């Protein structure tokens, strides 16, 4: 959880956040995960997609 995206998550809730993020990515951003698996690299396009996905997740997770 680098780049400060999760600095505001309380230590006690890190595992909960991680589990919720994994579910979010597998259910709502499966295409992005597949692209990462296919390319085996983090291109600018993938990084942008990840940033957007994290923003979407953080907006919905409490």
PDB file of N, CA, C and O in Angstrom:
ATOM      1  N   UNK A   1       0.851  -1.168   0.000  1.00  0.00           N
ATOM      2  CA  UNK A   1       0.000   0.000   0.000  1.00  0.00           C
ATOM      3  C   UNK A   1       0.896   1.229   0.000  1.00  0.00           C
ATOM      4  O   UNK A   1       1.034   1.933   1.000  1.00  0.00           O
ATOM      5  N   UNK A   2       1.473   1.448  -1.111  1.00  0.00           N
ATOM      6  CA  UNK A   2       2.430   2.529  -1.266  1.00  0.00           C
ATOM      7  C   UNK A   2       1.764   3.769  -1.834  1.00  0.00           C
ATOM      8  O   UNK A   2       0.568   3.782  -2.129  1.00  0.00           O
ATOM      9  N   UNK A   3       2.559   4.794  -1.976  1.00  0.00           N
ATOM     10  CA  UNK A   3       2.135   6.049  -2.595  1.00  0.00           C
ATOM     11  C   UNK A   3       1.117   6.825  -1.777  1.00  0.00           C
ATOM     12  O   UNK A   3       0.495   7.754  -2.292  1.00  0.00           O
ATOM     13  N   UNK A   4       0.936   6.468  -0.522  1.00  0.00           N
ATOM     14  CA  UNK A   4       0.069   7.233   0.361  1.00  0.00           C
ATOM     15  C   UNK A   4      -1.419   7.026   0.169  1.00  0.00           C
ATOM     16  O   UNK A   4      -2.216   7.712   0.809  1.00  0.00           O
ATOM     17  N   UNK A   5      -1.816   6.110  -0.685  1.00  0.00           N
ATOM     18  CA  UNK A   5      -3.244   5.915  -0.952  1.00  0.00           C
ATOM     19  C   UNK A   5      -4.019   5.473   0.286  1.00  0.00           C
ATOM     20  O   UNK A   5      -5.217   5.731   0.396  1.00  0.00           O
ATOM     21  N   UNK A   6      -3.344   4.815   1.205  1.00  0.00           N
ATOM     22  CA  UNK A   6      -4.042   4.263   2.361  1.00  0.00           C
ATOM     23  C   UNK A   6      -3.492   4.785   3.681  1.00  0.00           C
ATOM     24  O   UNK A   6      -3.680   4.157   4.723  1.00  0.00           O
ATOM     25  N   UNK A   7      -2.821   5.917   3.647  1.00  0.00           N
ATOM     26  CA  UNK A   7      -2.267   6.496   4.865  1.00  0.00           C
ATOM     27  C   UNK A   7      -3.342   6.835   5.890  1.00  0.00           C
ATOM     28  O   UNK A   7      -3.066   6.862   7.090  1.00  0.00           O
ATOM     29  N   UNK A   8      -4.553   7.091   5.434  1.00  0.00           N
ATOM     30  CA  UNK A   8      -5.627   7.470   6.348  1.00  0.00           C
ATOM     31  C   UNK A   8      -6.386   6.272   6.928  1.00  0.00           C
ATOM     32  O   UNK A   8      -7.319   6.460   7.708  1.00  0.00           O
ATOM     33  N   UNK A   9      -6.007   5.061   6.566  1.00  0.00           N
ATOM     34  CA  UNK A   9      -6.662   3.866   7.106  1.00  0.00           C
ATOM     35  C   UNK A   9      -6.052   3.559   8.471  1.00  0.00           C
ATOM     36  O   UNK A   9      -4.834   3.445   8.610  1.00  0.00           O
ATOM     37  N   UNK A  10      -6.909   3.430   9.461  1.00  0.00           N
ATOM     38  CA  UNK A  10      -6.446   3.116  10.811  1.00  0.00           C
ATOM     39  C   UNK A  10      -5.791   1.740  10.820  1.00  0.00           C
ATOM     40  O   UNK A  10      -6.229   0.828  10.120  1.00  0.00           O
ATOM     41  N   UNK A  11      -4.744   1.602  11.615  1.00  0.00           N
ATOM     42  CA  UNK A  11      -3.993   0.346  11.684  1.00  0.00           C
ATOM     43  C   UNK A  11      -4.925  -0.823  11.987  1.00  0.00           C
ATOM     44  O   UNK A  11      -4.770  -1.908  11.427  1.00  0.00           O
ATOM     45  N   UNK A  12      -5.879  -0.601  12.859  1.00  0.00           N
ATOM     46  CA  UNK A  12      -6.806  -1.669  13.257  1.00  0.00           C
ATOM     47  C   UNK A  12      -7.684  -2.134  12.098  1.00  0.00           C
ATOM     48  O   UNK A  12      -8.266  -3.216  12.161  1.00  0.00           O
ATOM     49  N   UNK A  13      -7.784  -1.330  11.044  1.00  0.00           N
ATOM     50  CA  UNK A  13      -8.683  -1.661   9.936  1.00  0.00           C
ATOM     51  C   UNK A  13      -7.951  -2.056   8.658  1.00  0.00           C
ATOM     52  O   UNK A  13      -8.582  -2.228   7.615  1.00  0.00           O
ATOM     53  N   UNK A  14      -6.631  -2.200   8.724  1.00  0.00           N
ATOM     54  CA  UNK A  14      -5.855  -2.504   7.521  1.00  0.00           C
ATOM     55  C   UNK A  14      -6.286  -3.830   6.899  1.00  0.00           C
ATOM     56  O   UNK A  14      -6.493  -3.897   5.687  1.00  0.00           O
ATOM     57  N   UNK A  15      -6.424  -4.879   7.696  1.00  0.00           N
ATOM     58  CA  UNK A  15      -6.822  -6.182   7.145  1.00  0.00           C
ATOM     59  C   UNK A  15      -8.211  -6.110   6.521  1.00  0.00           C
ATOM     60  O   UNK A  15      -8.444  -6.680   5.455  1.00  0.00           O
ATOM     61  N   UNK A  16      -9.123  -5.421   7.172  1.00  0.00           N
ATOM     62  CA  UNK A  16     -10.477  -5.249   6.640  1.00  0.00           C
ATOM     63  C   UNK A  16     -10.435  -4.503   5.305  1.00  0.00           C
ATOM     64  O   UNK A  16     -11.118  -4.871   4.350  1.00  0.00           O
ATOM     65  N   UNK A  17      -9.629  -3.462   5.260  1.00  0.00           N
ATOM     66  CA  UNK A  17      -9.484  -2.673   4.033  1.00  0.00           C
ATOM     67  C   UNK A  17      -8.881  -3.518   2.917  1.00  0.00           C
ATOM     68  O   UNK A  17      -9.338  -3.461   1.775  1.00  0.00           O
ATOM     69  N   UNK A  18      -7.868  -4.290   3.240  1.00  0.00           N
ATOM     70  CA  UNK A  18      -7.219  -5.139   2.236  1.00  0.00           C
ATOM     71  C   UNK A  18      -8.210  -6.140   1.656  1.00  0.00           C
ATOM     72  O   UNK A  18      -8.266  -6.329   0.441  1.00  0.00           O
ATOM     73  N   UNK A  19      -8.987  -6.779   2.519  1.00  0.00           N
ATOM     74  CA  UNK A  19      -9.970  -7.758   2.051  1.00  0.00           C
ATOM     75  C   UNK A  19     -11.028  -7.088   1.171  1.00  0.00           C
ATOM     76  O   UNK A  19     -11.416  -7.631   0.136  1.00  0.00           O
ATOM     77  N   UNK A  20     -11.488  -5.916   1.582  1.00  0.00           N
ATOM     78  CA  UNK A  20     -12.492  -5.197   0.802  1.00  0.00           C
ATOM     79  C   UNK A  20     -11.924  -4.755  -0.545  1.00  0.00           C
ATOM     80  O   UNK A  20     -12.619  -4.806  -1.560  1.00  0.00           O
ATOM     81  N   UNK A  21     -10.669  -4.324  -0.555  1.00  0.00           N
ATOM     82  CA  UNK A  21     -10.031  -3.917  -1.808  1.00  0.00           C
ATOM     83  C   UNK A  21      -9.891  -5.099  -2.756  1.00  0.00           C
ATOM     84  O   UNK A  21     -10.154  -4.971  -3.952  1.00  0.00           O
ATOM     85  N   UNK A  22      -9.480  -6.245  -2.235  1.00  0.00           N
ATOM     86  CA  UNK A  22      -9.356  -7.438  -3.075  1.00  0.00           C
ATOM     87  C   UNK A  22     -10.699  -7.797  -3.697  1.00  0.00           C
ATOM     88  O   UNK A  22     -10.772  -8.117  -4.884  1.00  0.00           O
ATOM     89  N   UNK A  23     -11.765  -7.745  -2.895  1.00  0.00           N
ATOM     90  CA  UNK A  23     -13.099  -8.055  -3.420  1.00  0.00           C
ATOM     91  C   UNK A  23     -13.512  -7.023  -4.471  1.00  0.00           C
ATOM     92  O   UNK A  23     -14.041  -7.382  -5.523  1.00  0.00           O
ATOM     93  N   UNK A  24     -13.272  -5.758  -4.188  1.00  0.00           N
ATOM     94  CA  UNK A  24     -13.604  -4.686  -5.129  1.00  0.00           C
ATOM     95  C   UNK A  24     -12.903  -4.893  -6.464  1.00  0.00           C
ATOM     96  O   UNK A  24     -13.526  -4.803  -7.521  1.00  0.00           O
ATOM     97  N   UNK A  25     -11.612  -5.167  -6.410  1.00  0.00           N
ATOM     98  CA  UNK A  25     -10.847  -5.337  -7.644  1.00  0.00           C
ATOM     99  C   UNK A  25     -11.299  -6.568  -8.425  1.00  0.00           C
ATOM    100  O   UNK A  25     -11.417  -6.509  -9.649  1.00  0.00           O
ATOM    101  N   UNK A  26     -11.551  -7.676  -7.740  1.00  0.00           N
ATOM    102  CA  UNK A  26     -11.935  -8.894  -8.452  1.00  0.00           C
ATOM    103  C   UNK A  26     -13.356  -8.825  -9.004  1.00  0.00           C
ATOM    104  O   UNK A  26     -13.654  -9.445 -10.025  1.00  0.00           O
ATOM    105  N   UNK A  27     -14.232  -8.077  -8.340  1.00  0.00           N
ATOM    106  CA  UNK A  27     -15.615  -8.016  -8.812  1.00  0.00           C
ATOM    107  C   UNK A  27     -15.888  -6.843  -9.741  1.00  0.00           C
ATOM    108  O   UNK A  27     -16.729  -6.944 -10.634  1.00  0.00           O
ATOM    109  N   UNK A  28     -15.186  -5.735  -9.542  1.00  0.00           N
ATOM    110  CA  UNK A  28     -15.494  -4.536 -10.329  1.00  0.00           C
ATOM    111  C   UNK A  28     -14.398  -4.117 -11.299  1.00  0.00           C
ATOM    112  O   UNK A  28     -14.650  -3.348 -12.227  1.00  0.00           O
ATOM    113  N   UNK A  29     -13.205  -4.608 -11.094  1.00  0.00           N
ATOM    114  CA  UNK A  29     -12.075  -4.204 -11.943  1.00  0.00           C
ATOM    115  C   UNK A  29     -11.314  -5.421 -12.460  1.00  0.00           C
ATOM    116  O   UNK A  29     -10.091  -5.391 -12.598  1.00  0.00           O
ATOM    117  N   UNK A  30     -12.050  -6.484 -12.743  1.00  0.00           N
ATOM    118  CA  UNK A  30     -11.424  -7.724 -13.208  1.00  0.00           C
ATOM    119  C   UNK A  30     -10.655  -7.507 -14.506  1.00  0.00           C
ATOM    120  O   UNK A  30      -9.624  -8.140 -14.735  1.00  0.00           O
ATOM    121  N   UNK A  31     -11.153  -6.616 -15.352  1.00  0.00           N
ATOM    122  CA  UNK A  31     -10.462  -6.335 -16.610  1.00  0.00           C
ATOM    123  C   UNK A  31      -9.080  -5.733 -16.366  1.00  0.00           C
ATOM    124  O   UNK A  31      -8.132  -6.042 -17.088  1.00  0.00           O
ATOM    125  N   UNK A  32      -8.966  -4.892 -15.371  1.00  0.00           N
ATOM    126  CA  UNK A  32      -7.681  -4.295 -15.017  1.00  0.00           C
ATOM    127  C   UNK A  32      -6.728  -5.357 -14.476  1.00  0.00           C
ATOM    128  O   UNK A  32      -5.553  -5.386 -14.840  1.00  0.00           O
ATOM    129  N   UNK A  33      -7.236  -6.228 -13.609  1.00  0.00           N
ATOM    130  CA  UNK A  33      -6.399  -7.311 -13.085  1.00  0.00           C
ATOM    131  C   UNK A  33      -5.933  -8.229 -14.208  1.00  0.00           C
ATOM    132  O   UNK A  33      -4.791  -8.689 -14.202  1.00  0.00           O
ATOM    133  N   UNK A  34      -6.806  -8.496 -15.165  1.00  0.00           N
ATOM    134  CA  UNK A  34      -6.434  -9.350 -16.293  1.00  0.00           C
ATOM    135  C   UNK A  34      -5.358  -8.690 -17.141  1.00  0.00           C
ATOM    136  O   UNK A  34      -4.437  -9.357 -17.612  1.00  0.00           O
ATOM    137  N   UNK A  35      -5.473  -7.390 -17.335  1.00  0.00           N
ATOM    138  CA  UNK A  35      -4.474  -6.657 -18.116  1.00  0.00           C
ATOM    139  C   UNK A  35      -3.107  -6.724 -17.424  1.00  0.00           C
ATOM    140  O   UNK A  35      -2.083  -6.884 -18.087  1.00  0.00           O
ATOM    141  N   UNK A  36      -3.094  -6.602 -16.103  1.00  0.00           N
ATOM    142  CA  UNK A  36      -1.840  -6.715 -15.346  1.00  0.00           C
ATOM    143  C   UNK A  36      -1.252  -8.109 -15.529  1.00  0.00           C
ATOM    144  O   UNK A  36      -0.052  -8.257 -15.761  1.00  0.00           O
ATOM    145  N   UNK A  37      -2.097  -9.127 -15.423  1.00  0.00           N
ATOM    146  CA  UNK A  37      -1.628 -10.507 -15.585  1.00  0.00           C
ATOM    147  C   UNK A  37      -1.095 -10.750 -16.991  1.00  0.00           C
ATOM    148  O   UNK A  37      -0.081 -11.426 -17.167  1.00  0.00           O
ATOM    149  N   UNK A  38      -1.768 -10.206 -17.979  1.00  0.00           N
ATOM    150  CA  UNK A  38      -1.349 -10.404 -19.370  1.00  0.00           C
ATOM    151  C   UNK A  38      -0.043  -9.684 -19.684  1.00  0.00           C
ATOM    152  O   UNK A  38       0.846 -10.251 -20.319  1.00  0.00           O
ATOM    153  N   UNK A  39       0.071  -8.443 -19.241  1.00  0.00           N
ATOM    154  CA  UNK A  39       1.238  -7.633 -19.593  1.00  0.00           C
ATOM    155  C   UNK A  39       2.436  -7.869 -18.675  1.00  0.00           C
ATOM    156  O   UNK A  39       3.580  -7.619 -19.052  1.00  0.00           O
ATOM    157  N   UNK A  40       2.154  -8.355 -17.463  1.00  0.00           N
ATOM    158  CA  UNK A  40       3.217  -8.620 -16.487  1.00  0.00           C
ATOM    159  C   UNK A  40       4.114  -7.402 -16.261  1.00  0.00           C
ATOM    160  O   UNK A  40       5.308  -7.536 -15.991  1.00  0.00           O
ATOM    161  N   UNK A  41       3.524  -6.231 -16.375  1.00  0.00           N
ATOM    162  CA  UNK A  41       4.235  -4.972 -16.156  1.00  0.00           C
ATOM    163  C   UNK A  41       3.200  -3.891 -15.856  1.00  0.00           C
ATOM    164  O   UNK A  41       2.024  -4.025 -16.194  1.00  0.00           O
ATOM    165  N   UNK A  42       3.654  -2.836 -15.227  1.00  0.00           N
ATOM    166  CA  UNK A  42       2.764  -1.729 -14.903  1.00  0.00           C
ATOM    167  C   UNK A  42       3.029  -0.564 -15.850  1.00  0.00           C
ATOM    168  O   UNK A  42       3.851   0.311 -15.577  1.00  0.00           O
ATOM    169  N   UNK A  43       2.320  -0.577 -16.955  1.00  0.00           N
ATOM    170  CA  UNK A  43       2.439   0.502 -17.936  1.00  0.00           C
ATOM    171  C   UNK A  43       1.771   1.759 -17.378  1.00  0.00           C
ATOM    172  O   UNK A  43       1.101   1.710 -16.346  1.00  0.00           O
ATOM    173  N   UNK A  44       1.957   2.871 -18.064  1.00  0.00           N
ATOM    174  CA  UNK A  44       1.294   4.108 -17.651  1.00  0.00           C
ATOM    175  C   UNK A  44      -0.218   3.933 -17.656  1.00  0.00           C
ATOM    176  O   UNK A  44      -0.908   4.434 -16.768  1.00  0.00           O
ATOM    177  N   UNK A  45      -0.730   3.225 -18.652  1.00  0.00           N
ATOM    178  CA  UNK A  45      -2.172   2.980 -18.738  1.00  0.00           C
ATOM    179  C   UNK A  45      -2.662   2.185 -17.531  1.00  0.00           C
ATOM    180  O   UNK A  45      -3.701   2.504 -16.952  1.00  0.00           O
ATOM    181  N   UNK A  46      -1.921   1.159 -17.156  1.00  0.00           N
ATOM    182  CA  UNK A  46      -2.308   0.347 -16.003  1.00  0.00           C
ATOM    183  C   UNK A  46      -2.192   1.162 -14.722  1.00  0.00           C
ATOM    184  O   UNK A  46      -3.078   1.094 -13.870  1.00  0.00           O
ATOM    185  N   UNK A  47      -1.123   1.925 -14.569  1.00  0.00           N
ATOM    186  CA  UNK A  47      -0.978   2.768 -13.380  1.00  0.00           C
ATOM    187  C   UNK A  47      -2.129   3.755 -13.259  1.00  0.00           C
ATOM    188  O   UNK A  47      -2.647   3.975 -12.165  1.00  0.00           O
ATOM    189  N   UNK A  48      -2.530   4.348 -14.372  1.00  0.00           N
ATOM    190  CA  UNK A  48      -3.673   5.262 -14.356  1.00  0.00           C
ATOM    191  C   UNK A  48      -4.947   4.524 -13.955  1.00  0.00           C
ATOM    192  O   UNK A  48      -5.754   5.043 -13.183  1.00  0.00           O
ATOM    193  N   UNK A  49      -5.125   3.314 -14.480  1.00  0.00           N
ATOM    194  CA  UNK A  49      -6.284   2.504 -14.123  1.00  0.00           C
ATOM    195  C   UNK A  49      -6.292   2.134 -12.654  1.00  0.00           C
ATOM    196  O   UNK A  49      -7.341   2.142 -12.011  1.00  0.00           O
ATOM    197  N   UNK A  50      -5.124   1.809 -12.124  1.00  0.00           N
ATOM    198  CA  UNK A  50      -5.021   1.487 -10.699  1.00  0.00           C
ATOM    199  C   UNK A  50      -5.344   2.700  -9.837  1.00  0.00           C
ATOM    200  O   UNK A  50      -6.051   2.586  -8.836  1.00  0.00           O
ATOM    201  N   UNK A  51      -4.834   3.844 -10.222  1.00  0.00           N
ATOM    202  CA  UNK A  51      -5.105   5.063  -9.460  1.00  0.00           C
ATOM    203  C   UNK A  51      -6.601   5.353  -9.434  1.00  0.00           C
ATOM    204  O   UNK A  51      -7.160   5.672  -8.385  1.00  0.00           O
ATOM    205  N   UNK A  52      -7.245   5.240 -10.586  1.00  0.00           N
ATOM    206  CA  UNK A  52      -8.686   5.463 -10.664  1.00  0.00           C
ATOM    207  C   UNK A  52      -9.439   4.432  -9.838  1.00  0.00           C
ATOM    208  O   UNK A  52     -10.387   4.773  -9.130  1.00  0.00           O
ATOM    209  N   UNK A  53      -9.022   3.173  -9.924  1.00  0.00           N
ATOM    210  CA  UNK A  53      -9.673   2.108  -9.158  1.00  0.00           C
ATOM    211  C   UNK A  53      -9.547   2.366  -7.665  1.00  0.00           C
ATOM    212  O   UNK A  53     -10.514   2.185  -6.924  1.00  0.00           O
ATOM    213  N   UNK A  54      -8.378   2.786  -7.213  1.00  0.00           N
ATOM    214  CA  UNK A  54      -8.175   3.072  -5.795  1.00  0.00           C
ATOM    215  C   UNK A  54      -9.027   4.252  -5.345  1.00  0.00           C
ATOM    216  O   UNK A  54      -9.576   4.235  -4.244  1.00  0.00           O
ATOM    217  N   UNK A  55      -9.140   5.267  -6.179  1.00  0.00           N
ATOM    218  CA  UNK A  55      -9.995   6.406  -5.847  1.00  0.00           C
ATOM    219  C   UNK A  55     -11.453   5.972  -5.755  1.00  0.00           C
ATOM    220  O   UNK A  55     -12.169   6.389  -4.845  1.00  0.00           O
ATOM    221  N   UNK A  56     -11.895   5.138  -6.693  1.00  0.00           N
ATOM    222  CA  UNK A  56     -13.266   4.618  -6.660  1.00  0.00           C
ATOM    223  C   UNK A  56     -13.499   3.805  -5.395  1.00  0.00           C
ATOM    224  O   UNK A  56     -14.523   3.952  -4.728  1.00  0.00           O
ATOM    225  N   UNK A  57     -12.539   2.947  -5.074  1.00  0.00           N
ATOM    226  CA  UNK A  57     -12.658   2.113  -3.881  1.00  0.00           C
ATOM    227  C   UNK A  57     -12.738   2.972  -2.629  1.00  0.00           C
ATOM    228  O   UNK A  57     -13.617   2.779  -1.789  1.00  0.00           O
ATOM    229  N   UNK A  58     -11.821   3.916  -2.510  1.00  0.00           N
ATOM    230  CA  UNK A  58     -11.790   4.751  -1.307  1.00  0.00           C
ATOM    231  C   UNK A  58     -13.076   5.561  -1.167  1.00  0.00           C
ATOM    232  O   UNK A  58     -13.502   5.855  -0.050  1.00  0.00           O
ATOM    233  N   UNK A  59     -13.693   5.921  -2.282  1.00  0.00           N
ATOM    234  CA  UNK A  59     -14.946   6.658  -2.224  1.00  0.00           C
ATOM    235  C   UNK A  59     -16.113   5.823  -1.734  1.00  0.00           C
ATOM    236  O   UNK A  59     -17.104   6.361  -1.240  1.00  0.00           O
ATOM    237  N   UNK A  60     -15.998   4.515  -1.869  1.00  0.00           N
ATOM    238  CA  UNK A  60     -17.102   3.629  -1.475  1.00  0.00           C
ATOM    239  C   UNK A  60     -16.845   2.885  -0.172  1.00  0.00           C
ATOM    240  O   UNK A  60     -17.781   2.347   0.420  1.00  0.00           O
ATOM    241  N   UNK A  61     -15.605   2.844   0.282  1.00  0.00           N
ATOM    242  CA  UNK A  61     -15.268   2.083   1.490  1.00  0.00           C
ATOM    243  C   UNK A  61     -15.236   2.999   2.698  1.00  0.00           C
ATOM    244  O   UNK A  61     -14.648   4.080   2.662  1.00  0.00           O
ATOM    245  N   UNK A  62     -15.859   2.566   3.737  1.00  0.00           N
ATOM    246  CA  UNK A  62     -15.857   3.344   4.995  1.00  0.00           C
ATOM    247  C   UNK A  62     -15.436   2.473   6.140  1.00  0.00           C
ATOM    248  O   UNK A  62     -15.372   2.939   7.278  1.00  0.00           O
TER     249      UNK A  62
END
